[in-house]
Amino acid sequence: MHQNVIAALLTFARFSMRAKWVARSVFGMAFLPTVAMGWADGMSQQESAIKAGFIYNFAKFVSWPRSATSSGVFVFCVGGDKEFSMIFRKTVAGKKISELPIDVVDIEEGDLAKPCNVLYIPHTEPEVAEKFLDGYPGHPVLSVGETSDFIAKGGVIGFYLDSGRLRFEIGLSNANKSELTISSELLSLAKVHR
């Protein structure tokens, strides 16, 4: 049953017709059970696919300053997880954000100078997540992570589990510091820290 619901939601995300409909179907937390196993010891492919869909859709509900998208390419950076990066590439293949083609870039702790519009930091040690965040202070980068203190450390969107369901929280002041505007539709679906 859960696999059918997840498959249906992922199909809806892939073939989105309207942004508002996608927000309700992909982000509709009441119907999105999470594969909780693997959270502490790495993600399962199914969990990775769900998170990839979320991250792609987060970007559709955020506005960046013009200078952040002037390269003509929308860049998703994945910090230190090549397996997730491959799954994410499949998720966004042929898609666009704000009419821009998408590029997915792998980054490691040492090469934080790469330009990113979205930076995803998979579940890792808090110190490692903080090093990634420190590489983009005040830049218009939508940072998405999974550590329990991600928002407190300056991240914009953090995944967390609540009763076995994947949820997300938004650090609104962190988004403002990064010159990002998050739509009210996305904010209404999140736990918001002001």
N, C-alpha and C positions, 0 to 999 in steps of 0.2 A: 504494500500500500504506500509506504513512505517513498519507495523508489519511483513509483508512478507519479506521485505528487511532485517530487524533485525533478523528474524528467519533463513533466509538463511545464513546470515553472521555467526550466532552462530553455525549453523550446520557445516559450513565450518571450523570454529575454532575447533570444537569437532573432526572432522575427517580429520585433516590436513594431506596432503600428502607430501608437501615439505615446508620447512621453508620460503623460499622466497615467495611462493604463498600465504601462510598464512599471511605473513606480508602485502602483498598488499591487500588481501581480508578483513582481520580483521582490519588492521590499515588504510585502504583506506578511509580517512576521507571524501572525497567528497560524498561517498555513505552511510555514517553512521549517520542518524539523531538521535538525542538524545531525550529522554523523559525528557524535561526540568522541568516539574512539579515535585515537590518533591526534587529538588536540595537543597533548603533552609530548608525544613522541613523533611528531611530524604528521603532516596531513595525508589523508587518504586521497586518491584521485577524485572521488566523488565530492569530498569536502573542498578540494582545490577548485573543482569546476564551479561549485556554488559560490565560493569566494571570488573567483574570477568574474562571474556574472555580476556580483554585487559591485566590485571595483569598477568595472566598465560602466555600469549604470550610475554609480556615484558621479562619475565625470560628466555625465549628461545633465546633471542637476546642479552643476557648479559653474560659475562664471569667473574667467581669468582676465586680468588686465590685457589690453591689446598687445603689449610688448611681449607677453609670455607665449603668445601663439603666432608671433610674426615670422617664425621660421618656415611656416607652411606645413609643418608636420606636428601632430599631437603625440607627445612622447610619454609612454608609461615605463617607469624604471622599476625593476624588481631587485631587491637587495638580497643577494646571497642565496638564492634558491633556484637553481637551473631547472629542476623538475617542475616547479610551479610556473616558471617562465614559459616552458613549452606548452603547458596546459593553457596559460593565458593567451599565448600566440594563437592557439586554435580557437579560443573563445572570440577574439577580436578580428580574426581573419576576414578581410573584405569590408570591415565596418569603418565608420568615421565618427569623429567627435567634432561638432560644430563645422561640418563640411571639410574637415581636415583628415587626411589619411593618418593611420596610426602606425607608430613604430614602438616596438617593445625592446628595451635595452636592459641587459644584465649589469648590475653594478656590485662591486665588492667594497668592503670598508675603506680601502685605500684610494679608490677612484671616484670620489664624491663630486668631482667637478663637472660631471656629465649633466647636461641640461635635461630637466624632467618637468613635465606638467603634473604627473601623478607619481608618487614614490610609494611603493608597497614594501613594507618591511615584515616578512613572515614571522611567525612565532619564533622568538629567539630570546636570548638573555637580555634583560633590561639595559645593561651597559652597551651591548651591541646596537640595540635599537636607538639608544641615545646618541651613539657615534654617527649613525646614519642621519638622524635628525639634526645634529650639530653641523652637518655638511651643507645644510640649506636654510640657515637662519634668515628670516625676513624675505626669502624668495617666494614668488608666487607658485608654490608647490603644494599640491594636495597630498599630504602624507597620511597613509593608511597603515595601521599596525595592529598588533595583537597583545602586546604586553599589558599587564594589569594597570600600569601607571603611564600608559602611552599618552593620554591627554594631559596629564600633569607634567609630563616631560616636554610638551610642546607639539604633540601630534594633533592632527585635525580630526581624523575619524579612527575610532578604535573598535575592533570586533571584540565581543565577549559572549560567553555562554550564560544563558539564564534558563534554568529548568530544562536543559538539554536542547535549547533553541539558540540559533545564532542570531545575535542582536548586534546593534552598533550604537556607539555614542559619538557625539560631535562636540569638539572644543570650539565653540563659536568665537571666543576671543583669539584663539590660535589661528582660526581661519581669517579673521580680520587683520591680524598681524601679517599674514601672508598675502594680503590683498585679494582674498578670494571671497566671492559672494555665493552663499549656499541658498538654494531655493527653499521657499517655505514648505513646499511639498516634501522635500527630503528631511527638513527639520522636523516636520510633523510625525515622521516615522522613527525618529531617533530619540535617545536620551540625550538631552542637550545640557552642556555645561557652559554657562555664560561667563 
